[in-house]
Amino acid sequence: MKKLKIVVLAKQVPDTRNVGKDAMKADGTVNRAALPAIFNPEDLNALEQALRLKDAFPGSQVHVLTMGPGRAAEIIREAMYRGADGGYLLSDRAFAGSDTLATSYALSRALDNLEYDLILCGRQAIDGDTAQVGPQVAEKLGLPQVTYAEEIRVINERTLRVRRRLERGVEEVECPAPAVVTVNGSAAPCRPRNARLVMKYKRARATQEAQDASEDYFALVNERPYLKLTEWNVNDIRCETRELGLSGSPTKVKAIENVVFQAKEAKTLSATDGDIDALMKELIANHTIG
Ligand SMILES: Cc1cc2nc3c(=O)[nH]c(=O)nc-3n(C[C@H](O)[C@H](O)[C@H](O)COP(=O)(O)OP(=O)(O)OC[C@H]3O[C@@H](n4cnc5c(N)ncnc54)[C@H](O)[C@@H]3O)c2cc1C
């Protein structure tokens, strides 16, 4: 069985579990500086599936592709601490304000620079929450896609078998490779960092991060080229710039409202029929449901 080339699309997202009042800018975009940034949870599940295939097919390679600001290189390091072989940071002001159409366009053009047998991504990002990018990337690359994957097995060089988690249970499907597969949060959790890999890769940097680095750092990179994380800007991908960023984004955020619950809005309910009944009536009356 040949060695697989697997690319994992991973997004650095604001930790929406810690959203404060300055989370959003006036123009409706996320104030990323105000929020701790994390590895999108379901992208970690996708990474684990990739690493399991690498274990199963020795010599296979796993690389992460992420589009974002310079600090998004952090999730490439995070993936390498867990066993990925490296990654690509796609970063340029031209990508700013991208909606899912523009994001998937830029990612698909970057994927044209790479060889791959399989593209894995998370089912959904916890900030935009659209679950659109994976299927859109598949469409733009003309590849088959399988969504809501819980386990991916490679049957042979041309066939994948995927167990999907659906509302009504699980389904097993076969799909020709190469393909795009989106991975569900119900899939196996990602393995932890490996201490040896943390020591090996903790000084890996993308171009933007290394701008103010010392001479010693560049001498170290010469010795250990794997410490140089590949960074691409708009000139490194063949693309129509009008299809990037805000100009390539038909989705216009009309208004954003911060919903920060006040203590007085919380209500403690007992499990009595009366309380449940009263709550249902209230939720119907204020059109939250129904
Ligand atoms: C509150 C909010 C609401 C938004 N609403 C919309 C909307 O309604 N429509 C719209 O078009 N855009 C919307 N956006 C913008 C949207 O977040 C971005 O376009 C984003 O880059 C992709 O959409 P998503 O976050 O929904 O990702 P999803 O489509 O949910 O992501 C699915 C998977 O695609 C991969 N992926 C996504 N983004 C990247 C990336 N930058 N780098 C690498 N892999 C990636 C990851 O594997 C991820 O798990 C919204 C943003 C915010 C913050």
The ligand as an SDF file (V2000), in Angstrom:
LIG
                    3D

 53 58  0  0  0  0  0  0  0  0999 V2000
  -20.0270   35.1860   14.1150 C   0  0  0  0  0  0  0  0  0  0  0  0
  -19.6300   34.9040   12.6810 C   0  0  0  0  0  0  0  0  0  0  0  0
  -20.6090   34.6080   11.7660 C   0  0  0  0  0  0  0  0  0  0  0  0
  -20.2440   34.3530   10.4450 C   0  0  0  0  0  0  0  0  0  0  0  0
  -21.2250   34.0290    9.5710 N   0  0  0  0  0  0  0  0  0  0  0  0
  -20.8830   33.7390    8.3060 C   0  0  0  0  0  0  0  0  0  0  0  0
  -21.8870   33.3660    7.3720 C   0  0  0  0  0  0  0  0  0  0  0  0
  -23.0680   33.2970    7.6910 O   0  0  0  0  0  0  0  0  0  0  0  0
  -21.5230   33.1080    6.1030 N   0  0  0  0  0  0  0  0  0  0  0  0
  -20.2230   33.1950    5.7170 C   0  0  0  0  0  0  0  0  0  0  0  0
  -19.9540   32.9330    4.5580 O   0  0  0  0  0  0  0  0  0  0  0  0
  -19.2360   33.5260    6.5650 N   0  0  0  0  0  0  0  0  0  0  0  0
  -19.5480   33.8020    7.8460 C   0  0  0  0  0  0  0  0  0  0  0  0
  -18.5870   34.1540    8.7270 N   0  0  0  0  0  0  0  0  0  0  0  0
  -17.2040   34.2230    8.2540 C   0  0  0  0  0  0  0  0  0  0  0  0
  -16.6120   32.8400    8.3830 C   0  0  0  0  0  0  0  0  0  0  0  0
  -16.3110   32.6330    9.6980 O   0  0  0  0  0  0  0  0  0  0  0  0
  -15.3400   32.7780    7.6420 C   0  0  0  0  0  0  0  0  0  0  0  0
  -15.6230   32.8510    6.3360 O   0  0  0  0  0  0  0  0  0  0  0  0
  -14.5660   31.5110    7.8820 C   0  0  0  0  0  0  0  0  0  0  0  0
  -13.3110   31.6420    7.3370 O   0  0  0  0  0  0  0  0  0  0  0  0
  -15.1490   30.2250    7.3700 C   0  0  0  0  0  0  0  0  0  0  0  0
  -16.3850   29.9430    7.8210 O   0  0  0  0  0  0  0  0  0  0  0  0
  -16.6830   29.1680    9.1800 P   0  0  0  0  0  0  0  0  0  0  0  0
  -15.9980   29.8320   10.2920 O   0  0  0  0  0  0  0  0  0  0  0  0
  -18.1370   29.0170    9.2530 O   0  0  0  0  0  0  0  0  0  0  0  0
  -16.0070   27.7630    8.9530 O   0  0  0  0  0  0  0  0  0  0  0  0
  -16.6930   26.3450    8.6760 P   0  0  0  0  0  0  0  0  0  0  0  0
  -17.2310   26.3090    7.2960 O   0  0  0  0  0  0  0  0  0  0  0  0
  -17.6310   25.9840    9.7830 O   0  0  0  0  0  0  0  0  0  0  0  0
  -15.3520   25.4540    8.7810 O   0  0  0  0  0  0  0  0  0  0  0  0
  -15.4010   24.1130    8.4420 C   0  0  0  0  0  0  0  0  0  0  0  0
  -13.9770   23.6150    8.3610 C   0  0  0  0  0  0  0  0  0  0  0  0
  -13.2720   24.2590    7.2860 O   0  0  0  0  0  0  0  0  0  0  0  0
  -11.9040   24.4570    7.6400 C   0  0  0  0  0  0  0  0  0  0  0  0
  -11.6250   25.9060    7.6820 N   0  0  0  0  0  0  0  0  0  0  0  0
  -12.4930   26.9410    7.8610 C   0  0  0  0  0  0  0  0  0  0  0  0
  -11.8400   28.1310    7.8520 N   0  0  0  0  0  0  0  0  0  0  0  0
  -10.5180   27.8150    7.6720 C   0  0  0  0  0  0  0  0  0  0  0  0
   -9.3190   28.5820    7.5910 C   0  0  0  0  0  0  0  0  0  0  0  0
   -9.3410   29.9110    7.6920 N   0  0  0  0  0  0  0  0  0  0  0  0
   -8.1330   27.9100    7.4390 N   0  0  0  0  0  0  0  0  0  0  0  0
   -8.0930   26.5500    7.3080 C   0  0  0  0  0  0  0  0  0  0  0  0
   -9.1970   25.7640    7.3960 N   0  0  0  0  0  0  0  0  0  0  0  0
  -10.3770   26.3870    7.5630 C   0  0  0  0  0  0  0  0  0  0  0  0
  -11.7300   23.8430    9.0440 C   0  0  0  0  0  0  0  0  0  0  0  0
  -11.3480   22.4930    8.9170 O   0  0  0  0  0  0  0  0  0  0  0  0
  -13.1410   23.9310    9.6020 C   0  0  0  0  0  0  0  0  0  0  0  0
  -13.4190   22.9850   10.6040 O   0  0  0  0  0  0  0  0  0  0  0  0
  -18.9040   34.4110   10.0450 C   0  0  0  0  0  0  0  0  0  0  0  0
  -17.9140   34.7160   10.9730 C   0  0  0  0  0  0  0  0  0  0  0  0
  -18.2800   34.9500   12.2780 C   0  0  0  0  0  0  0  0  0  0  0  0
  -17.2170   35.2190   13.2670 C   0  0  0  0  0  0  0  0  0  0  0  0
  1  2  1  0
  2  3  1  0
  2 52  2  0
  3  4  2  0
  4  5  1  0
  4 50  1  0
  5  6  2  0
  6  7  1  0
  6 13  1  0
  7  8  2  0
  7  9  1  0
  9 10  1  0
 10 11  2  0
 10 12  1  0
 12 13  2  0
 13 14  1  0
 14 15  1  0
 14 50  1  0
 15 16  1  0
 16 17  1  0
 16 18  1  0
 18 19  1  0
 18 20  1  0
 20 21  1  0
 20 22  1  0
 22 23  1  0
 23 24  1  0
 24 25  2  0
 24 26  1  0
 24 27  1  0
 27 28  1  0
 28 29  2  0
 28 30  1  0
 28 31  1  0
 31 32  1  0
 32 33  1  0
 33 34  1  0
 33 48  1  0
 34 35  1  0
 35 36  1  0
 35 46  1  0
 36 37  1  0
 36 45  1  0
 37 38  2  0
 38 39  1  0
 39 40  1  0
 39 45  2  0
 40 41  1  0
 40 42  2  0
 42 43  1  0
 43 44  2  0
 44 45  1  0
 46 47  1  0
 46 48  1  0
 48 49  1  0
 50 51  2  0
 51 52  1  0
 52 53  1  0
M  END
$$$$
